Amino acid sequence: MRLGLKEKASYGLAAVGKDMVYMLSASYILYYYQDILGVSAIAMGIILMAARVFDAFNDPIMGIIVAKTKTKWGRFRPWLLIGTVINAVILYLMFAAPPSLTGAGLTAYAAIFYVLWGVTYTMMDIPFWSMIPAFTEGGKEREGLTTLARSCAGVGSALITVVTIMAVQALGAGNEREGFKWFSLIVAILFVVFTLLACICIKEKATVNVESPSVGAMFKALLQNDQAMTVVIAIVLINCSLYVTSNLLIYFFKYDIAGDEWHKTYTLFNTVGGGTQILSMMVFYPLIRKFLSTTKVFYLSIAMAVVGYGVLFAEMCAGVSSLPLLLIPGVFVFLAFGCLTVLTTVFLANTVDYGELKNNRRDESVIFSMQTFVVKLASGVAALVASFCLQLSNLSDNTDDVVTEAVTGSSVMILRMTMTVLPIIGLIIAIFVFKKHFILNEDKIKEINEKLKAKKEDLPQLNGETII
């Protein structure tokens, strides 16, 4: 029985809600506790780093729990609903810190609820993606639903990027602390409603196996696959560069650009940037891919990002505050990262075939679990870097007043260099590693596929061959 509109729409809505919650936490938790509530930037950086690394190791454990679950409602939906409800409550409490808490008590509150948020998000995220085989027939239907869900997740992230600061200002009547509390409640409610609809509309099949590789299996597969190792290093460097910038962007507009309308300028920049990144993945990458190989698109994308960051840094140092002028290099950066998001996934998929031929073992689930792991690791590292920047630049404790005058001197220079020069260094290192070690160009992939096909057909003339 093929999927109907009801199942597709409900699953897509659940993806929207899921990534709205993720983006709210990923993009604004540092700003909420460090800038609004005044928690030490270094303390927040350590909390975010430790929690994300713990969360990355927690993924395989949740996968094992889901795999062993058997209920009359299925294997996935109970955890999906339970995890969503608990995570929604934690999300609200995380952005509704009691005003009576200060100092060490507030820091402890932030640490406890952020770790709990990560654990409960994993509780619903693992079954959400793992359940696709449980209600699809495979082939084009499964691929189509996965694409739909990824696109809807992107919409959820973009919505939070676009509306958060304006909504916080409106809901809190200028008081950001109150605004975040009410906005997180709205997002939490939508999250539960969307997931509940998916649980009601989607019916699981009776038997679906769940592969849940351990952390040890992930690292073993990585060490035995030099191409996967190369791609993973590139993913860490690229994502660290992007996340450092995204974590600090709000501080740039609030303290460097400043002015009474800084939140409107920040929102508009994010709106154009988020739209550009989505169009890059859906339109620009497929278009440019018609003319260039994947490796050439990769190099072009890195070059675009480096140039964009360089021009943006020059504009910052020149005191440019015009939004259209800032958007010109910004668009280059967002276009580049949109392409790089697609490319790293493609490259990682190709390393599965390479590993199968080299090691006589297809580590598909293990390799893609590693992608989730390293993206979360990069998020934690970037948060720690951003927190050190904020500590050094002394941008904190502006909790209630609108910033109408730009901060001057060394503080903004540290901010500018961290969010532009540091990503340039990371991207250049990524290029160096990629160029030195990556061999899976299109001709090599074609050769690998031919050898795998021949191997499956037991052609004797290929016995003993390697591709190294």
BAGU-204318 format. One record per residue (C-alpha): residue number from 1; residue in one letter; x, y, z. Coordinates in steps of 0.1 Angstrom, whole numbers, padded with zeros to 4 digits, always signed. Example, Ala and Ser with C-alpha at 12.3 -4.5 7.8 and 13.67 -1.06 7.14 Angstrom:
# residues 2
+-----+---------+-------+-------+-------+
: num : residuo :    px :    py :    pz :
+-----+---------+-------+-------+-------+
:   1 :       a : +0123 : -0045 : +0078 :
:   2 :       s : +0137 : -0011 : +0071 :
+-----+---------+-------+-------+-------+
***
This chain:
# residues 468
+-----+---------+-------+-------+-------+
: num : residuo :    px :    py :    pz :
+-----+---------+-------+-------+-------+
:   1 :       m : +0000 : +0000 : +0000 :
:   2 :       r : +0016 : +0032 : -0012 :
:   3 :       l : +0019 : +0063 : +0010 :
:   4 :       g : -0010 : +0088 : +0007 :
:   5 :       l : -0009 : +0126 : +0011 :
:   6 :       k : -0020 : +0123 : +0048 :
:   7 :       e : +0011 : +0102 : +0057 :
:   8 :       k : +0035 : +0124 : +0037 :
:   9 :       a : +0021 : +0157 : +0050 :
:  10 :       s : +0021 : +0146 : +0087 :
:  11 :       y : +0056 : +0132 : +0085 :
:  12 :       g : +0068 : +0164 : +0068 :
:  13 :       l : +0051 : +0185 : +0095 :
:  14 :       a : +0069 : +0165 : +0122 :
:  15 :       a : +0102 : +0172 : +0105 :
:  16 :       v : +0094 : +0209 : +0105 :
:  17 :       g : +0086 : +0209 : +0142 :
:  18 :       k : +0117 : +0188 : +0150 :
:  19 :       d : +0141 : +0211 : +0133 :
:  20 :       m : +0124 : +0242 : +0147 :
:  21 :       v : +0132 : +0229 : +0182 :
:  22 :       y : +0168 : +0219 : +0172 :
:  23 :       m : +0176 : +0253 : +0156 :
:  24 :       l : +0162 : +0273 : +0185 :
:  25 :       s : +0184 : +0254 : +0209 :
:  26 :       a : +0215 : +0253 : +0186 :
:  27 :       s : +0214 : +0289 : +0176 :
:  28 :       y : +0202 : +0308 : +0206 :
:  29 :       i : +0210 : +0289 : +0238 :
:  30 :       l : +0245 : +0305 : +0241 :
:  31 :       y : +0230 : +0340 : +0234 :
:  32 :       y : +0202 : +0334 : +0260 :
:  33 :       y : +0223 : +0323 : +0289 :
:  34 :       q : +0255 : +0343 : +0281 :
:  35 :       d : +0242 : +0376 : +0268 :
:  36 :       i : +0207 : +0379 : +0283 :
:  37 :       l : +0212 : +0361 : +0317 :
:  38 :       g : +0249 : +0369 : +0322 :
:  39 :       v : +0263 : +0334 : +0326 :
:  40 :       s : +0301 : +0332 : +0320 :
:  41 :       a : +0309 : +0327 : +0283 :
:  42 :       i : +0336 : +0301 : +0292 :
:  43 :       a : +0312 : +0282 : +0314 :
:  44 :       m : +0286 : +0281 : +0287 :
:  45 :       g : +0311 : +0270 : +0261 :
:  46 :       i : +0323 : +0241 : +0283 :
:  47 :       i : +0286 : +0231 : +0289 :
:  48 :       l : +0277 : +0232 : +0252 :
:  49 :       m : +0308 : +0213 : +0242 :
:  50 :       a : +0305 : +0185 : +0268 :
:  51 :       a : +0267 : +0181 : +0262 :
:  52 :       r : +0271 : +0178 : +0224 :
:  53 :       v : +0299 : +0153 : +0227 :
:  54 :       f : +0279 : +0133 : +0252 :
:  55 :       d : +0249 : +0135 : +0229 :
:  56 :       a : +0269 : +0122 : +0200 :
:  57 :       f : +0280 : +0091 : +0220 :
:  58 :       n : +0244 : +0087 : +0232 :
:  59 :       d : +0230 : +0082 : +0197 :
:  60 :       p : +0240 : +0045 : +0193 :
:  61 :       i : +0226 : +0037 : +0228 :
:  62 :       m : +0192 : +0051 : +0218 :
:  63 :       g : +0194 : +0031 : +0186 :
:  64 :       i : +0198 : -0001 : +0206 :
:  65 :       i : +0169 : +0008 : +0229 :
:  66 :       v : +0146 : +0014 : +0199 :
:  67 :       a : +0158 : -0018 : +0182 :
:  68 :       k : +0148 : -0038 : +0213 :
:  69 :       t : +0113 : -0021 : +0217 :
:  70 :       k : +0082 : -0041 : +0210 :
:  71 :       t : +0047 : -0027 : +0216 :
:  72 :       k : +0013 : -0030 : +0200 :
:  73 :       w : +0018 : +0006 : +0188 :
:  74 :       g : +0050 : -0004 : +0170 :
:  75 :       r : +0087 : +0000 : +0177 :
:  76 :       f : +0092 : +0037 : +0168 :
:  77 :       r : +0061 : +0057 : +0175 :
:  78 :       p : +0060 : +0052 : +0213 :
:  79 :       w : +0096 : +0067 : +0216 :
:  80 :       l : +0088 : +0094 : +0190 :
:  81 :       l : +0059 : +0106 : +0210 :
:  82 :       i : +0074 : +0102 : +0245 :
:  83 :       g : +0106 : +0118 : +0234 :
:  84 :       t : +0088 : +0147 : +0218 :
:  85 :       v : +0066 : +0155 : +0248 :
:  86 :       i : +0095 : +0154 : +0273 :
:  87 :       n : +0118 : +0173 : +0250 :
:  88 :       a : +0091 : +0200 : +0245 :
:  89 :       v : +0088 : +0205 : +0283 :
:  90 :       i : +0126 : +0206 : +0287 :
:  91 :       l : +0129 : +0232 : +0259 :
:  92 :       y : +0104 : +0255 : +0276 :
:  93 :       l : +0121 : +0251 : +0310 :
:  94 :       m : +0155 : +0257 : +0294 :
:  95 :       f : +0144 : +0291 : +0281 :
:  96 :       a : +0124 : +0299 : +0312 :
:  97 :       a : +0151 : +0301 : +0338 :
:  98 :       p : +0138 : +0313 : +0372 :
:  99 :       p : +0147 : +0350 : +0378 :
: 100 :       s : +0157 : +0341 : +0414 :
: 101 :       l : +0187 : +0320 : +0401 :
: 102 :       t : +0220 : +0337 : +0398 :
: 103 :       g : +0257 : +0328 : +0397 :
: 104 :       a : +0266 : +0291 : +0402 :
: 105 :       g : +0229 : +0282 : +0406 :
: 106 :       l : +0221 : +0296 : +0371 :
: 107 :       t : +0251 : +0279 : +0356 :
: 108 :       a : +0241 : +0246 : +0371 :
: 109 :       y : +0205 : +0251 : +0358 :
: 110 :       a : +0218 : +0258 : +0323 :
: 111 :       a : +0240 : +0227 : +0324 :
: 112 :       i : +0213 : +0203 : +0337 :
: 113 :       f : +0186 : +0214 : +0313 :
: 114 :       y : +0209 : +0215 : +0282 :
: 115 :       v : +0221 : +0180 : +0288 :
: 116 :       l : +0185 : +0168 : +0294 :
: 117 :       w : +0174 : +0186 : +0262 :
: 118 :       g : +0201 : +0167 : +0242 :
: 119 :       v : +0192 : +0133 : +0257 :
: 120 :       t : +0154 : +0138 : +0251 :
: 121 :       y : +0160 : +0151 : +0216 :
: 122 :       t : +0179 : +0120 : +0207 :
: 123 :       m : +0151 : +0100 : +0222 :
: 124 :       m : +0128 : +0112 : +0194 :
: 125 :       d : +0153 : +0120 : +0166 :
: 126 :       i : +0166 : +0084 : +0163 :
: 127 :       p : +0132 : +0068 : +0159 :
: 128 :       f : +0120 : +0096 : +0136 :
: 129 :       w : +0146 : +0088 : +0109 :
: 130 :       s : +0148 : +0051 : +0117 :
: 131 :       m : +0111 : +0046 : +0112 :
: 132 :       i : +0111 : +0054 : +0074 :
: 133 :       p : +0115 : +0018 : +0064 :
: 134 :       a : +0086 : +0009 : +0087 :
: 135 :       f : +0060 : +0026 : +0066 :
: 136 :       t : +0074 : +0028 : +0031 :
: 137 :       e : +0078 : +0002 : +0004 :
: 138 :       g : +0114 : +0011 : -0005 :
: 139 :       g : +0129 : +0024 : -0038 :
: 140 :       k : +0116 : +0057 : -0051 :
: 141 :       e : +0089 : +0060 : -0024 :
: 142 :       r : +0114 : +0057 : +0004 :
: 143 :       e : +0138 : +0081 : -0014 :
: 144 :       g : +0111 : +0105 : -0021 :
: 145 :       l : +0099 : +0106 : +0016 :
: 146 :       t : +0134 : +0110 : +0028 :
: 147 :       t : +0139 : +0140 : +0005 :
: 148 :       l : +0106 : +0155 : +0015 :
: 149 :       a : +0115 : +0151 : +0052 :
: 150 :       r : +0150 : +0167 : +0048 :
: 151 :       s : +0134 : +0196 : +0029 :
: 152 :       c : +0107 : +0201 : +0055 :
: 153 :       a : +0134 : +0200 : +0082 :
: 154 :       g : +0152 : +0228 : +0063 :
: 155 :       v : +0120 : +0248 : +0063 :
: 156 :       g : +0118 : +0244 : +0101 :
: 157 :       s : +0153 : +0256 : +0106 :
: 158 :       a : +0148 : +0285 : +0082 :
: 159 :       l : +0116 : +0295 : +0101 :
: 160 :       i : +0135 : +0298 : +0134 :
: 161 :       t : +0164 : +0316 : +0117 :
: 162 :       v : +0140 : +0342 : +0102 :
: 163 :       v : +0114 : +0348 : +0130 :
: 164 :       t : +0131 : +0342 : +0163 :
: 165 :       i : +0145 : +0376 : +0172 :
: 166 :       m : +0115 : +0396 : +0159 :
: 167 :       a : +0091 : +0373 : +0177 :
: 168 :       v : +0111 : +0375 : +0209 :
: 169 :       q : +0111 : +0413 : +0207 :
: 170 :       a : +0073 : +0413 : +0201 :
: 171 :       l : +0063 : +0387 : +0227 :
: 172 :       g : +0085 : +0402 : +0254 :
: 173 :       a : +0077 : +0439 : +0245 :
: 174 :       g : +0114 : +0445 : +0243 :
: 175 :       n : +0123 : +0422 : +0272 :
: 176 :       e : +0143 : +0394 : +0256 :
: 177 :       r : +0142 : +0372 : +0287 :
: 178 :       e : +0104 : +0372 : +0287 :
: 179 :       g : +0103 : +0370 : +0249 :
: 180 :       f : +0124 : +0338 : +0247 :
: 181 :       k : +0102 : +0322 : +0274 :
: 182 :       w : +0070 : +0327 : +0255 :
: 183 :       f : +0085 : +0320 : +0221 :
: 184 :       s : +0099 : +0287 : +0233 :
: 185 :       l : +0065 : +0277 : +0247 :
: 186 :       i : +0049 : +0284 : +0212 :
: 187 :       v : +0076 : +0263 : +0195 :
: 188 :       a : +0072 : +0235 : +0220 :
: 189 :       i : +0035 : +0233 : +0215 :
: 190 :       l : +0038 : +0232 : +0177 :
: 191 :       f : +0064 : +0205 : +0181 :
: 192 :       v : +0041 : +0183 : +0201 :
: 193 :       v : +0011 : +0189 : +0178 :
: 194 :       f : +0030 : +0181 : +0146 :
: 195 :       t : +0045 : +0149 : +0161 :
: 196 :       l : +0012 : +0138 : +0174 :
: 197 :       l : -0003 : +0141 : +0140 :
: 198 :       a : +0025 : +0120 : +0125 :
: 199 :       c : +0020 : +0093 : +0152 :
: 200 :       i : -0018 : +0092 : +0145 :
: 201 :       c : -0015 : +0092 : +0107 :
: 202 :       i : +0014 : +0068 : +0102 :
: 203 :       k : +0010 : +0031 : +0106 :
: 204 :       e : +0041 : +0009 : +0111 :
: 205 :       k : +0047 : -0025 : +0095 :
: 206 :       a : +0050 : -0054 : +0119 :
: 207 :       t : +0087 : -0061 : +0113 :
: 208 :       v : +0115 : -0037 : +0106 :
: 209 :       n : +0151 : -0043 : +0117 :
: 210 :       v : +0171 : -0014 : +0131 :
: 211 :       e : +0208 : -0013 : +0127 :
: 212 :       s : +0225 : +0006 : +0155 :
: 213 :       p : +0263 : +0006 : +0152 :
: 214 :       s : +0283 : +0012 : +0184 :
: 215 :       v : +0308 : +0040 : +0188 :
: 216 :       g : +0336 : +0014 : +0186 :
: 217 :       a : +0322 : +0001 : +0153 :
: 218 :       m : +0320 : +0036 : +0139 :
: 219 :       f : +0357 : +0044 : +0147 :
: 220 :       k : +0368 : +0009 : +0135 :
: 221 :       a : +0351 : +0015 : +0101 :
: 222 :       l : +0366 : +0050 : +0099 :
: 223 :       l : +0401 : +0038 : +0106 :
: 224 :       q : +0398 : +0011 : +0080 :
: 225 :       n : +0385 : +0035 : +0053 :
: 226 :       d : +0410 : +0063 : +0046 :
: 227 :       q : +0385 : +0081 : +0022 :
: 228 :       a : +0358 : +0081 : +0049 :
: 229 :       m : +0384 : +0096 : +0073 :
: 230 :       t : +0393 : +0123 : +0048 :
: 231 :       v : +0356 : +0133 : +0043 :
: 232 :       v : +0349 : +0132 : +0080 :
: 233 :       i : +0378 : +0156 : +0087 :
: 234 :       a : +0365 : +0179 : +0060 :
: 235 :       i : +0330 : +0178 : +0075 :
: 236 :       v : +0343 : +0187 : +0109 :
: 237 :       l : +0364 : +0217 : +0095 :
: 238 :       i : +0336 : +0229 : +0073 :
: 239 :       n : +0309 : +0227 : +0099 :
: 240 :       c : +0331 : +0242 : +0126 :
: 241 :       s : +0336 : +0272 : +0103 :
: 242 :       l : +0299 : +0276 : +0096 :
: 243 :       y : +0288 : +0271 : +0132 :
: 244 :       v : +0313 : +0296 : +0146 :
: 245 :       t : +0300 : +0322 : +0123 :
: 246 :       s : +0263 : +0314 : +0130 :
: 247 :       n : +0269 : +0315 : +0168 :
: 248 :       l : +0285 : +0349 : +0166 :
: 249 :       l : +0264 : +0366 : +0140 :
: 250 :       i : +0238 : +0379 : +0164 :
: 251 :       y : +0266 : +0395 : +0185 :
: 252 :       f : +0280 : +0412 : +0154 :
: 253 :       f : +0246 : +0429 : +0146 :
: 254 :       k : +0239 : +0437 : +0182 :
: 255 :       y : +0273 : +0451 : +0192 :
: 256 :       d : +0292 : +0460 : +0160 :
: 257 :       i : +0264 : +0472 : +0137 :
: 258 :       a : +0243 : +0482 : +0167 :
: 259 :       g : +0215 : +0508 : +0166 :
: 260 :       d : +0179 : +0507 : +0177 :
: 261 :       e : +0169 : +0485 : +0149 :
: 262 :       w : +0197 : +0459 : +0151 :
: 263 :       h : +0173 : +0430 : +0155 :
: 264 :       k : +0154 : +0439 : +0123 :
: 265 :       t : +0187 : +0441 : +0104 :
: 266 :       y : +0198 : +0408 : +0118 :
: 267 :       t : +0165 : +0391 : +0109 :
: 268 :       l : +0166 : +0404 : +0073 :
: 269 :       f : +0202 : +0392 : +0069 :
: 270 :       n : +0193 : +0358 : +0082 :
: 271 :       t : +0162 : +0357 : +0060 :
: 272 :       v : +0182 : +0364 : +0028 :
: 273 :       g : +0210 : +0340 : +0040 :
: 274 :       g : +0187 : +0312 : +0049 :
: 275 :       g : +0168 : +0315 : +0016 :
: 276 :       t : +0201 : +0316 : -0003 :
: 277 :       q : +0213 : +0284 : +0014 :
: 278 :       i : +0181 : +0265 : +0006 :
: 279 :       l : +0182 : +0277 : -0030 :
: 280 :       s : +0218 : +0267 : -0032 :
: 281 :       m : +0210 : +0231 : -0022 :
: 282 :       m : +0179 : +0228 : -0044 :
: 283 :       v : +0188 : +0250 : -0075 :
: 284 :       f : +0223 : +0263 : -0076 :
: 285 :       y : +0241 : +0230 : -0069 :
: 286 :       p : +0221 : +0209 : -0095 :
: 287 :       l : +0227 : +0237 : -0120 :
: 288 :       i : +0264 : +0240 : -0115 :
: 289 :       r : +0268 : +0203 : -0113 :
: 290 :       k : +0258 : +0200 : -0150 :
: 291 :       f : +0291 : +0218 : -0159 :
: 292 :       l : +0315 : +0208 : -0132 :
: 293 :       s : +0326 : +0175 : -0115 :
: 294 :       t : +0318 : +0171 : -0078 :
: 295 :       t : +0354 : +0177 : -0068 :
: 296 :       k : +0355 : +0209 : -0089 :
: 297 :       v : +0323 : +0221 : -0073 :
: 298 :       f : +0338 : +0214 : -0039 :
: 299 :       y : +0369 : +0235 : -0046 :
: 300 :       l : +0347 : +0263 : -0061 :
: 301 :       s : +0325 : +0263 : -0031 :
: 302 :       i : +0354 : +0266 : -0007 :
: 303 :       a : +0368 : +0294 : -0028 :
: 304 :       m : +0335 : +0312 : -0028 :
: 305 :       a : +0333 : +0309 : +0010 :
: 306 :       v : +0369 : +0322 : +0015 :
: 307 :       v : +0363 : +0351 : -0008 :
: 308 :       g : +0330 : +0359 : +0009 :
: 309 :       y : +0345 : +0358 : +0044 :
: 310 :       g : +0375 : +0379 : +0032 :
: 311 :       v : +0353 : +0406 : +0017 :
: 312 :       l : +0330 : +0406 : +0048 :
: 313 :       f : +0361 : +0410 : +0071 :
: 314 :       a : +0373 : +0439 : +0049 :
: 315 :       e : +0338 : +0456 : +0051 :
: 316 :       m : +0338 : +0451 : +0089 :
: 317 :       c : +0372 : +0468 : +0093 :
: 318 :       a : +0361 : +0496 : +0070 :
: 319 :       g : +0330 : +0502 : +0092 :
: 320 :       v : +0305 : +0493 : +0066 :
: 321 :       s : +0270 : +0490 : +0081 :
: 322 :       s : +0249 : +0490 : +0050 :
: 323 :       l : +0229 : +0458 : +0049 :
: 324 :       p : +0229 : +0454 : +0010 :
: 325 :       l : +0267 : +0457 : +0011 :
: 326 :       l : +0271 : +0431 : +0039 :
: 327 :       l : +0247 : +0408 : +0020 :
: 328 :       i : +0269 : +0406 : -0011 :
: 329 :       p : +0297 : +0386 : +0006 :
: 330 :       g : +0271 : +0370 : +0028 :
: 331 :       v : +0253 : +0355 : -0002 :
: 332 :       f : +0286 : +0340 : -0014 :
: 333 :       v : +0292 : +0323 : +0020 :
: 334 :       f : +0256 : +0310 : +0021 :
: 335 :       l : +0258 : +0297 : -0014 :
: 336 :       a : +0290 : +0279 : -0007 :
: 337 :       f : +0278 : +0262 : +0025 :
: 338 :       g : +0246 : +0251 : +0007 :
: 339 :       c : +0267 : +0233 : -0019 :
: 340 :       l : +0291 : +0219 : +0007 :
: 341 :       t : +0262 : +0204 : +0027 :
: 342 :       v : +0251 : +0184 : -0003 :
: 343 :       l : +0287 : +0175 : -0014 :
: 344 :       t : +0299 : +0161 : +0019 :
: 345 :       t : +0269 : +0138 : +0020 :
: 346 :       v : +0276 : +0127 : -0016 :
: 347 :       f : +0313 : +0121 : -0008 :
: 348 :       l : +0305 : +0102 : +0023 :
: 349 :       a : +0281 : +0079 : +0003 :
: 350 :       n : +0308 : +0072 : -0022 :
: 351 :       t : +0332 : +0061 : +0006 :
: 352 :       v : +0308 : +0033 : +0014 :
: 353 :       d : +0314 : +0017 : -0020 :
: 354 :       y : +0351 : +0023 : -0016 :
: 355 :       g : +0351 : +0006 : +0018 :
: 356 :       e : +0331 : -0023 : +0004 :
: 357 :       l : +0357 : -0030 : -0022 :
: 358 :       k : +0387 : -0024 : +0000 :
: 359 :       n : +0375 : -0042 : +0032 :
: 360 :       n : +0350 : -0067 : +0018 :
: 361 :       r : +0324 : -0051 : +0041 :
: 362 :       r : +0297 : -0026 : +0034 :
: 363 :       d : +0295 : -0002 : +0064 :
: 364 :       e : +0267 : +0020 : +0052 :
: 365 :       s : +0248 : +0025 : +0085 :
: 366 :       v : +0281 : +0028 : +0104 :
: 367 :       i : +0295 : +0055 : +0080 :
: 368 :       f : +0263 : +0076 : +0081 :
: 369 :       s : +0261 : +0073 : +0119 :
: 370 :       m : +0295 : +0088 : +0119 :
: 371 :       q : +0282 : +0118 : +0099 :
: 372 :       t : +0257 : +0125 : +0127 :
: 373 :       f : +0284 : +0121 : +0153 :
: 374 :       v : +0309 : +0145 : +0137 :
: 375 :       v : +0283 : +0171 : +0129 :
: 376 :       k : +0274 : +0172 : +0166 :
: 377 :       l : +0310 : +0172 : +0176 :
: 378 :       a : +0316 : +0202 : +0153 :
: 379 :       s : +0287 : +0220 : +0168 :
: 380 :       g : +0302 : +0215 : +0203 :
: 381 :       v : +0337 : +0227 : +0192 :
: 382 :       a : +0322 : +0258 : +0175 :
: 383 :       a : +0303 : +0267 : +0206 :
: 384 :       l : +0334 : +0264 : +0227 :
: 385 :       v : +0354 : +0286 : +0202 :
: 386 :       a : +0325 : +0312 : +0202 :
: 387 :       s : +0324 : +0313 : +0240 :
: 388 :       f : +0362 : +0320 : +0242 :
: 389 :       c : +0357 : +0348 : +0217 :
: 390 :       l : +0329 : +0363 : +0238 :
: 391 :       q : +0350 : +0360 : +0269 :
: 392 :       l : +0380 : +0377 : +0253 :
: 393 :       s : +0360 : +0404 : +0237 :
: 394 :       n : +0340 : +0410 : +0270 :
: 395 :       l : +0307 : +0411 : +0252 :
: 396 :       s : +0282 : +0401 : +0279 :
: 397 :       d : +0258 : +0411 : +0306 :
: 398 :       n : +0238 : +0435 : +0284 :
: 399 :       t : +0206 : +0419 : +0297 :
: 400 :       d : +0178 : +0444 : +0293 :
: 401 :       d : +0188 : +0476 : +0275 :
: 402 :       v : +0188 : +0479 : +0237 :
: 403 :       v : +0223 : +0485 : +0224 :
: 404 :       t : +0222 : +0518 : +0206 :
: 405 :       e : +0260 : +0524 : +0203 :
: 406 :       a : +0285 : +0501 : +0188 :
: 407 :       v : +0312 : +0486 : +0210 :
: 408 :       t : +0346 : +0499 : +0199 :
: 409 :       g : +0382 : +0489 : +0199 :
: 410 :       s : +0397 : +0454 : +0205 :
: 411 :       s : +0364 : +0438 : +0215 :
: 412 :       v : +0348 : +0441 : +0180 :
: 413 :       m : +0381 : +0432 : +0163 :
: 414 :       i : +0383 : +0399 : +0182 :
: 415 :       l : +0346 : +0393 : +0172 :
: 416 :       r : +0352 : +0401 : +0136 :
: 417 :       m : +0383 : +0379 : +0133 :
: 418 :       t : +0368 : +0349 : +0150 :
: 419 :       m : +0337 : +0349 : +0128 :
: 420 :       t : +0356 : +0355 : +0095 :
: 421 :       v : +0393 : +0349 : +0097 :
: 422 :       l : +0391 : +0317 : +0118 :
: 423 :       p : +0366 : +0301 : +0093 :
: 424 :       i : +0389 : +0310 : +0064 :
: 425 :       i : +0418 : +0291 : +0082 :
: 426 :       g : +0395 : +0261 : +0088 :
: 427 :       l : +0384 : +0260 : +0052 :
: 428 :       i : +0419 : +0263 : +0038 :
: 429 :       i : +0430 : +0234 : +0060 :
: 430 :       a : +0400 : +0214 : +0047 :
: 431 :       i : +0411 : +0221 : +0011 :
: 432 :       f : +0447 : +0210 : +0020 :
: 433 :       v : +0435 : +0177 : +0036 :
: 434 :       f : +0410 : +0170 : +0008 :
: 435 :       k : +0434 : +0177 : -0021 :
: 436 :       k : +0462 : +0156 : -0005 :
: 437 :       h : +0441 : +0125 : +0004 :
: 438 :       f : +0408 : +0124 : -0015 :
: 439 :       i : +0409 : +0101 : -0045 :
: 440 :       l : +0372 : +0094 : -0052 :
: 441 :       n : +0367 : +0115 : -0083 :
: 442 :       e : +0341 : +0105 : -0108 :
: 443 :       d : +0364 : +0082 : -0128 :
: 444 :       k : +0375 : +0064 : -0097 :
: 445 :       i : +0338 : +0059 : -0085 :
: 446 :       k : +0330 : +0045 : -0119 :
: 447 :       e : +0359 : +0021 : -0117 :
: 448 :       i : +0349 : +0011 : -0081 :
: 449 :       n : +0313 : +0004 : -0092 :
: 450 :       e : +0325 : -0017 : -0121 :
: 451 :       k : +0347 : -0038 : -0099 :
: 452 :       l : +0320 : -0043 : -0073 :
: 453 :       k : +0296 : -0054 : -0100 :
: 454 :       a : +0322 : -0078 : -0114 :
: 455 :       k : +0330 : -0090 : -0079 :
: 456 :       k : +0293 : -0098 : -0073 :
: 457 :       e : +0293 : -0118 : -0105 :
: 458 :       d : +0324 : -0137 : -0093 :
: 459 :       l : +0346 : -0128 : -0122 :
: 460 :       p : +0379 : -0145 : -0115 :
: 461 :       q : +0401 : -0120 : -0133 :
: 462 :       l : +0394 : -0094 : -0106 :
: 463 :       n : +0403 : -0116 : -0076 :
: 464 :       g : +0430 : -0100 : -0055 :
: 465 :       e : +0428 : -0066 : -0071 :
: 466 :       t : +0428 : -0035 : -0050 :
: 467 :       i : +0422 : +0002 : -0058 :
: 468 :       i : +0448 : +0017 : -0036 :
+-----+---------+-------+-------+-------+
***
